[in-house]
Amino acid sequence: MALSDQLLEKLACPKCKGKLEYLENECQLLCDNCKLAYRITDNIPVLLVEEAEKYE
């Protein structure tokens, strides 16, 4: 199940408060400002900076 558009509009990066890009197939939310990837587990975004992964 995909995240709703309504939820995606309200989500922001917990580190910089920037917009998140939703990658449905990878089950991730990406922050281009911080270069962090937040996972989505059981349709629940895990927006903990400590658990985010860096990407390039």
KOLFIFI-161042 format. One record per atom (N, C-alpha, C): x, y, z. Coordinates in pm, whole numbers, padded with zeros to 5 digits, always signed. Layout:
BEGIN
XYZ/...
***
This chain:
BEGIN
+00083-00118+00000/+00000+00000+00000/+00089+00125+00000/+00056+00220-00081/+00133+00343-00093/+00090+00443+00015/+00180+00532+00047/+00146+00640+00141/+00053+00738+00071/-00042+00791+00145/-00139+00883+00087/-00075+01017+00054/-00128+01083-00047/-00080+01215-00085/-00098+01314+00030/-00205+01297+00104/-00234+01385+00217/-00123+01374+00323/-00079+01252+00352/+00029+01232+00449/+00160+01287+00395/+00189+01259+00269/+00315+01305+00209/+00329+01457+00211/+00217+01528+00197/+00220+01674+00201/+00264+01726+00338/+00235+01651+00444/+00265+01696+00580/+00402+01653+00629/+00461+01551+00567/+00590+01500+00613/+00703+01594+00574/+00800+01606+00663/+00920+01686+00637/+01039+01616+00701/+01156+01647+00652/+01278+01591+00709/+01291+01640+00853/+01311+01548+00947/+01323+01591+01087/+01451+01668+01117/+01550+01657+01030/+01678+01726+01053/+01674+01871+01003/+01631+01889+00876/+01635+02024+00817/+01497+02083+00790/+01393+02004+00811/+01253+02045+00786/+01224+02063+00637/+01310+02006+00551/+01292+02015+00407/+01193+01913+00354/+01160+01927+00228/+01066+01839+00160/+01130+01701+00138/+01048+01598+00148/+01093+01461+00128/+01039+01408-00005/+01123+01333-00075/+01082+01269-00200/+01047+01124-00169/+00931+01081-00216/+00882+00946-00188/+00923+00851-00299/+00994+00745-00264/+01030+00639-00358/+00951+00515-00318/+00837+00497-00383/+00745+00390-00345/+00807+00252-00361/+00875+00227-00472/+00932+00094-00497/+01043+00058-00400/+01118+00157-00352/+01227+00132-00257/+01181+00145-00111/+01056+00185-00090/+01002+00207+00046/+01091+00303+00124/+01119+00418+00063/+01204+00518+00126/+01152+00659+00101/+01190+00748+00191/+01171+00891+00176/+01310+00953+00173/+01337+01035+00073/+01470+01095+00058/+01465+01245+00083/+01568+01293+00153/+01587+01437+00171/+01708+01477+00088/+01687+01558-00015/+01797+01603-00100/+01889+01701-00029/+01836+01777+00066/+01918+01874+00139/+02021+01804+00227/+01977+01706+00304/+02064+01637+00400/+02130+01513+00341/+02081+01468+00224/+02127+01342+00163/+02104+01224+00257/+01983+01221+00317/+01945+01112+00405/+01826+01038+00346/+01825+00905+00363/+01715+00820+00320/+01649+00762+00444/+01519+00786+00457/+01441+00734+00569/+01360+00615+00518/+01365+00504+00590/+01292+00384+00546/+01144+00394+00585/+01065+00314+00517/+00923+00300+00548/+00902+00154+00582/+00854+00127+00704/+00831-00009+00751/+00682-00028+00779/+00621-00126+00715/+00478-00153+00733/+00394-00028+00712/+00427+00048+00607/+00358+00172+00570/+00371+00283+00674/+00473+00274+00759/+00498+00377+00861/+00637+00435+00836/+00645+00564+00803/+00776+00627+00784/+00853+00632+00916/+00978+00588+00912/+01065+00592+01030/+01151+00718+01016/+01104+00827+01075/+01170+00956+01058/+01261+00988+01176/+01354+00898+01200/+01454+00917+01304/+01588+00940+01237/+01649+01054+01265/+01777+01089+01203/+01882+00982+01232/+01878+00927+01353/+01976+00826+01392/+01965+00697+01308/+01848+00671+01253/+01826+00549+01175/+01827+00573+01025/+01842+00696+00984/+01847+00727+00840/+01982+00685+00782/+01981+00659+00652/+02105+00621+00582/+02148+00733+00489/+02279+00759+00488/+02335+00858+00395/+02333+00802+00253/+02312+00889+00155/+02323+00849+00015/+02391+00961-00062/+02437+00929-00181/+02504+01029-00267/+02421+01060-00387/
***
